[in-house]
């Protein structure tokens, strides 16, 4: 049985980014923090902390950190169930979400849920291919992700489908694609990605061409606002969720380039199997709200 005070010291170092900060948070000396972590490492026979600046957990350390966070969440839930909640007290929940869901629909579902509970939330954002990393290292207790396979120790359930259209300004279309979107035209037209790991645009172009698209010039815009501004300014073309593109398509500021490039991204709710019941409630709320949004 692992001692909580040892787990707490280890988690505090990783979460707060340093031994000195952990010592201050725990009201003990920095030496005591180091001793507790060394004791935990000796008991487990594994190195848990990479002594860098800031410190980071090893692979085994990430598993221990995830275990500690699950235990802590369950204990917080038990304490809430057994005793009245103070008027000023809030529970905190950390969830990971891929960028497009956060900008397109998640907040519409999340805000009503938060209004009815004394709960604060930490939203962790990353690309659709990497967002489950928050769940794997224990940073988040649940995630919205397009990946269907469950992470070890977690459950997964269907949320719905996010729909994308390949769009550009009318001026951009007339300049680069007056005769359609052939490979020779794609090679000259700037494409807009969210970052260098964004693979969605090329997935849509593969559907369109039936083969690998040619290399092309590209913009990289890490925020949804910047991404849409580049499209609206006529500086590139790219995928936009139907939710985000709809008002601009209706106003004529954007046009859909080719219906064959439409892309559907199925979304899933991943959560710790042994996590608190509030994760079930939040998952239910997202499943109800997603189709409406």
C-alpha positions in Angstrom: 0.0 0.0 0.0 1.5 3.3 -1.1 1.6 6.1 1.4 -0.5 9.1 0.5 2.1 11.6 1.8 4.7 10.2 -0.6 2.3 10.2 -3.6 1.2 13.8 -2.7 4.8 15.0 -2.7 5.5 13.4 -6.0 2.4 14.7 -7.6 3.0 18.2 -6.2 6.4 18.4 -7.8 5.1 17.5 -11.2 2.0 19.5 -11.1 3.6 22.7 -9.7 6.8 22.4 -11.8 9.4 22.2 -9.1 10.6 21.0 -5.7 10.6 24.4 -4.1 7.0 25.2 -5.2 5.9 21.7 -4.0 7.5 22.4 -0.6 5.7 25.7 -0.3 2.4 24.2 -1.2 2.8 21.3 1.2 4.2 23.5 4.0 7.3 21.3 4.4 11.0 21.8 3.4 12.4 21.2 0.0 14.6 18.5 1.5 11.6 16.7 2.9 9.9 16.7 -0.5 13.1 15.2 -2.1 13.2 12.6 0.7 9.6 11.5 0.2 10.1 11.1 -3.5 13.3 9.1 -3.0 11.4 6.9 -0.5 8.6 6.3 -3.0 11.1 5.5 -5.7 12.9 3.0 -3.4 9.6 1.3 -2.5 8.6 0.9 -6.1 12.1 0.2 -7.4 11.6 2.7 -10.2 12.7 6.3 -11.0 9.6 8.5 -11.1 11.0 11.9 -11.7 13.4 13.2 -14.4 15.3 15.9 -12.6 15.0 18.6 -15.3 13.7 22.2 -15.1 10.8 21.8 -14.8 10.8 18.2 -13.5 8.8 15.7 -15.5 7.5 12.3 -14.8 9.0 9.1 -16.3 6.8 6.6 -18.0 6.3 4.8 -14.7 5.9 8.1 -13.0 3.0 9.0 -15.3 1.2 5.8 -14.3 1.7 6.5 -10.6 0.5 10.1 -11.2 -2.6 8.9 -13.0 -3.3 6.5 -10.1 -2.9 9.3 -7.5 -5.2 11.6 -9.4 -7.9 8.9 -9.7 -7.7 8.2 -6.0 -7.8 11.9 -5.1 -10.9 12.5 -7.3 -12.7 9.5 -5.8 -11.9 10.6 -2.3 -13.1 14.1 -3.0 -16.3 12.7 -4.4 -16.7 10.5 -1.3 -16.2 13.5 1.0 -18.8 15.4 -0.9 -21.3 12.6 -0.6 -20.7 12.1 3.1 -20.9 15.7 4.2 -22.7 18.8 3.2 -20.8 21.0 0.7 -19.7 24.4 2.0 -21.2 27.3 0.1 -17.8 28.5 -1.0 -16.3 25.2 -2.0 -15.8 24.0 -5.5 -14.6 20.7 -7.0 -12.2 20.9 -10.0 -12.3 18.7 -13.1 -9.7 18.6 -15.8 -10.7 17.6 -19.3 -8.8 17.4 -22.6 -10.4 18.3 -25.9 -9.2 18.6 -29.5 -9.0 22.1 -30.9 -11.9 22.1 -33.3 -14.4 20.7 -30.8 -13.4 23.4 -28.3 -14.0 26.2 -30.8 -17.1 24.7 -32.5 -19.4 23.2 -29.9 -18.0 22.1 -26.5 -18.6 25.4 -24.6 -22.2 25.4 -25.7 -22.6 22.0 -23.9 -20.3 22.7 -21.0 -21.5 26.1 -19.8 -25.1 24.9 -18.9 -23.5 21.9 -17.1 -21.2 24.1 -15.0 -24.1 26.5 -14.1 -25.9 23.8 -12.3 -23.0 22.6 -10.2 -20.3 23.9 -7.9 -17.5 22.8 -10.2 -14.6 24.4 -11.8 -13.0 23.0 -15.0 -9.5 23.0 -16.5 -9.7 22.7 -20.2 -6.6 21.2 -21.9 -6.4 21.7 -25.7 -4.3 19.8 -28.3 -4.4 18.5 -31.8 -6.9 15.7 -32.5 -4.1 13.1 -32.8 -2.5 14.1 -29.5 -5.3 15.0 -27.1 -5.4 11.6 -25.5 -2.0 12.2 -24.2 -3.6 14.2 -21.4 -5.5 11.1 -20.4 -2.5 8.8 -20.6 -0.3 10.9 -18.4 -3.1 11.6 -15.9 -3.3 15.4 -16.5 -6.9 15.0 -17.5 -9.5 12.6 -16.2 -11.6 12.7 -19.4 -11.1 13.7 -23.0 -13.1 14.5 -26.2 -11.2 12.8 -29.0 -11.8 11.4 -32.5 -9.8 8.2 -31.6 -12.1 5.3 -31.0 -9.7 2.9 -29.2 -9.9 3.2 -25.4 -6.8 4.0 -23.4 -5.7 1.4 -20.8 -7.8 1.9 -17.7 -10.4 4.0 -19.4 -13.8 3.7 -21.0 -14.9 5.2 -24.3 -18.4 6.1 -25.7 -19.7 7.7 -28.8 -20.5 11.4 -28.8 -21.4 12.3 -32.4 -19.9 13.6 -35.6 -18.2 16.8 -36.4 -18.7 17.8 -40.1 -16.1 19.7 -42.2 -16.3 21.5 -45.5 -13.4 22.6 -47.7 -13.9 26.4 -48.1 -12.2 29.6 -49.4 -13.2 33.1 -50.3 -14.9 33.5 -53.7 -11.8 35.6 -54.8 -9.4 32.8 -53.8 -11.5 30.2 -55.7 -11.7 32.3 -58.8 -7.9 33.0 -58.7 -6.6 29.5 -58.0 -9.4 27.1 -59.0 -11.2 28.6 -62.0 -11.3 25.2 -63.8 -11.6 22.9 -60.7 -9.3 21.4 -58.1 -6.8 19.3 -60.1 -3.4 18.4 -58.8 -1.7 21.1 -60.9 -3.9 23.7 -59.3 -3.5 22.4 -55.7 0.3 22.5 -56.1 0.1 26.3 -56.4 -2.7 27.2 -53.9 -1.8 28.0 -50.3 -3.4 25.6 -47.8 -4.2 26.6 -44.2 -3.3 24.2 -41.4 -3.7 24.6 -37.6 -0.1 23.4 -37.1 2.5 21.1 -38.7 0.8 18.0 -37.3 -2.6 18.9 -38.8 -3.4 16.0 -41.1 -7.1 16.8 -41.7 -6.6 19.0 -44.8 -4.7 16.3 -46.6 -7.3 13.7 -45.7 -9.9 15.7 -47.4 -7.7 16.2 -50.5 -7.1 12.4 -50.7 -10.9 11.9 -50.8 -11.1 14.5 -53.5 -8.3 13.3 -55.7 -8.4 9.6 -54.9 -4.6 9.7 -54.5 -1.9 11.5 -52.5 -2.1 15.3 -53.0 0.9 17.2 -54.3 3.1 19.4 -52.0 1.8 22.9 -51.8 2.5 26.2 -50.0 0.9 26.4 -46.5 0.0 28.7 -43.7 0.0 27.5 -40.1 -2.4 29.2 -37.7 -2.6 27.7 -34.2 -5.8 29.4 -33.1 -9.2 28.9 -34.7 -9.7 32.7 -34.9 -6.4 33.2 -36.9 -7.3 30.2 -39.1 -10.7 31.6 -40.1 -9.2 35.1 -40.6 -6.8 33.7 -43.2 -9.6 32.0 -45.0 -11.9 35.0 -45.0 -9.0 37.3 -46.1 -8.6 35.1 -49.2 -5.0 34.1 -48.3 -5.6 30.3 -48.4 -8.2 27.5 -48.3 -8.9 24.8 -45.8 -11.4 22.8 -43.8 -13.8 24.5 -41.5 -16.4 22.8 -39.3 -19.9 23.2 -40.6 -20.8 25.1 -37.5 -18.1 27.7 -38.0 -18.4 28.0 -41.8 -22.2 28.2 -42.0 -22.7 31.9 -41.4 -19.9 32.8 -43.8 -21.3 30.5 -46.4 -24.7 32.1 -46.0 -23.3 35.6 -46.3 -21.1 34.7 -49.3 -17.8 35.5 -47.7 -16.8 31.9 -48.1 -17.8 29.2 -50.7 -17.5 25.5 -50.5 -14.9 24.4 -53.1 -16.0 20.8 -53.7 -18.5 18.6 -51.9 -16.4 15.5 -52.5 -13.9 16.9 -50.0 -16.4 16.9 -47.1 -15.0 15.2 -44.1 -16.8 13.7 -41.0 -14.9 13.3 -37.8 -16.5 10.9 -35.3 -16.0 12.0 -31.7 -15.7 9.9 -28.5 -15.8 10.6 -24.8 -12.9 9.0 -23.0 -12.8 8.8 -19.2 -11.1 7.0 -16.4 -12.8 3.8 -15.6 -12.4 4.4 -11.8 -13.0 8.1 -12.0 -15.7 10.1 -10.1 -19.4 9.9 -11.0 -19.3 13.5 -12.2 -17.5 12.2 -15.3 -20.6 10.1 -16.2 -22.9 13.1 -15.7 -20.6 15.3 -17.9 -20.5 12.6 -20.6 -24.2 12.3 -20.6 -24.6 16.1 -20.9 -22.2 16.2 -23.9 -23.9 13.3 -25.6 -27.3 15.2 -25.3 -25.9 18.5 -26.4 -23.6 17.5 -29.2 -26.4 16.6 -31.8 -28.3 19.8 -31.0 -25.2 22.0 -31.6 
